[in-house]
């Protein structure tokens, strides 16, 4: 029950507005839920295919490291030792020294 019904003021108009707001909320929620499901499905496909889309400002060394860390085949995926030996990490450490 809306607060306006309890006060008995302009009940019909306010009740209709309250109902419209509830419908809008339900539609918005369902639409967002379906969009999230679609995005999750797409994300799962992207991860299982090993596709990575990089932004333009990412360095080639960083791209190489990320690709090797996220390799689909676990036999070829970088270990923590491999990551610590990668050229990108040395480049970053040089920037801070």
C-alpha positions as CSV (number, residue, x, y, z in Angstrom):
1,X,0.0,0.0,0.0
2,X,1.3,3.4,-0.9
3,X,1.7,6.2,1.7
4,X,-0.9,8.3,-0.3
5,X,-3.6,5.7,0.1
6,X,-3.1,5.8,3.9
7,X,-3.5,9.6,3.8
8,X,-6.5,9.3,1.2
9,X,-5.3,12.2,-1.0
10,X,-5.6,12.0,-4.8
11,X,-5.6,8.3,-4.5
12,X,-6.3,7.3,-8.2
13,X,-3.6,9.5,-9.8
14,X,-1.0,8.7,-7.2
15,X,-1.8,5.0,-7.3
16,X,-1.5,4.9,-11.1
17,X,1.9,6.8,-10.8
18,X,3.1,4.3,-8.2
19,X,2.0,1.4,-10.4
20,X,3.8,2.9,-13.4
21,X,6.9,3.3,-11.3
22,X,6.7,-0.3,-10.1
23,X,6.3,-1.5,-13.7
24,X,9.2,0.6,-14.9
25,X,11.4,-0.9,-12.1
26,X,10.4,-4.4,-13.0
27,X,11.1,-3.9,-16.7
28,X,14.4,-2.2,-15.9
29,X,15.4,-5.0,-13.6
30,X,14.5,-7.8,-16.0
31,X,16.2,-6.0,-18.9
32,X,19.4,-5.6,-16.9
33,X,19.2,-9.2,-15.7
34,X,18.9,-10.4,-19.3
35,X,21.7,-8.2,-20.4
36,X,24.0,-9.5,-17.7
37,X,23.1,-13.1,-18.7
38,X,24.0,-12.3,-22.3
39,X,27.2,-10.6,-21.3
40,X,28.1,-13.5,-19.0
41,X,27.5,-16.0,-21.9
42,X,29.6,-13.8,-24.2
43,X,32.3,-13.5,-21.6
44,X,32.4,-17.3,-21.1
45,X,32.7,-17.8,-24.9
46,X,35.5,-15.2,-25.1
47,X,37.4,-16.8,-22.2
48,X,37.1,-20.3,-23.6
49,X,38.2,-19.2,-27.0
50,X,41.2,-17.3,-25.6
51,X,40.3,-14.1,-27.4
52,X,41.7,-10.9,-25.8
53,X,40.9,-7.5,-27.1
54,X,43.5,-4.9,-26.0
55,X,43.2,-1.2,-25.8
56,X,45.6,0.7,-28.1
57,X,47.8,2.1,-25.3
58,X,48.8,-1.3,-23.9
59,X,52.4,-2.1,-24.7
60,X,53.4,-5.1,-26.7
61,X,55.3,-6.6,-23.8
62,X,52.2,-6.2,-21.6
63,X,50.0,-7.8,-24.2
64,X,52.5,-10.7,-24.5
65,X,52.5,-11.3,-20.8
66,X,48.7,-11.1,-20.5
67,X,48.2,-13.5,-23.4
68,X,50.7,-16.0,-21.8
69,X,49.0,-15.7,-18.4
70,X,45.6,-16.3,-19.9
71,X,46.5,-19.1,-22.3
72,X,43.7,-21.5,-22.7
73,X,46.0,-24.5,-22.7
74,X,47.2,-25.0,-19.1
75,X,50.4,-26.7,-20.3
76,X,51.5,-23.5,-22.0
77,X,50.1,-21.0,-19.5
78,X,52.7,-19.0,-17.6
79,X,53.6,-20.0,-14.1
80,X,54.4,-17.5,-11.4
81,X,58.1,-18.0,-12.1
82,X,57.6,-17.3,-15.8
83,X,55.7,-14.1,-14.9
84,X,58.6,-12.9,-12.7
85,X,61.1,-13.6,-15.5
86,X,59.0,-11.8,-18.2
87,X,60.5,-8.7,-19.9
88,X,57.5,-6.5,-19.1
89,X,58.1,-6.8,-15.4
90,X,61.7,-5.8,-15.8
91,X,60.7,-2.8,-17.8
92,X,58.2,-1.7,-15.1
93,X,60.8,-2.2,-12.4
94,X,63.3,-0.1,-14.4
95,X,60.7,2.8,-14.4
96,X,60.6,2.9,-10.6
97,X,64.3,2.6,-10.0
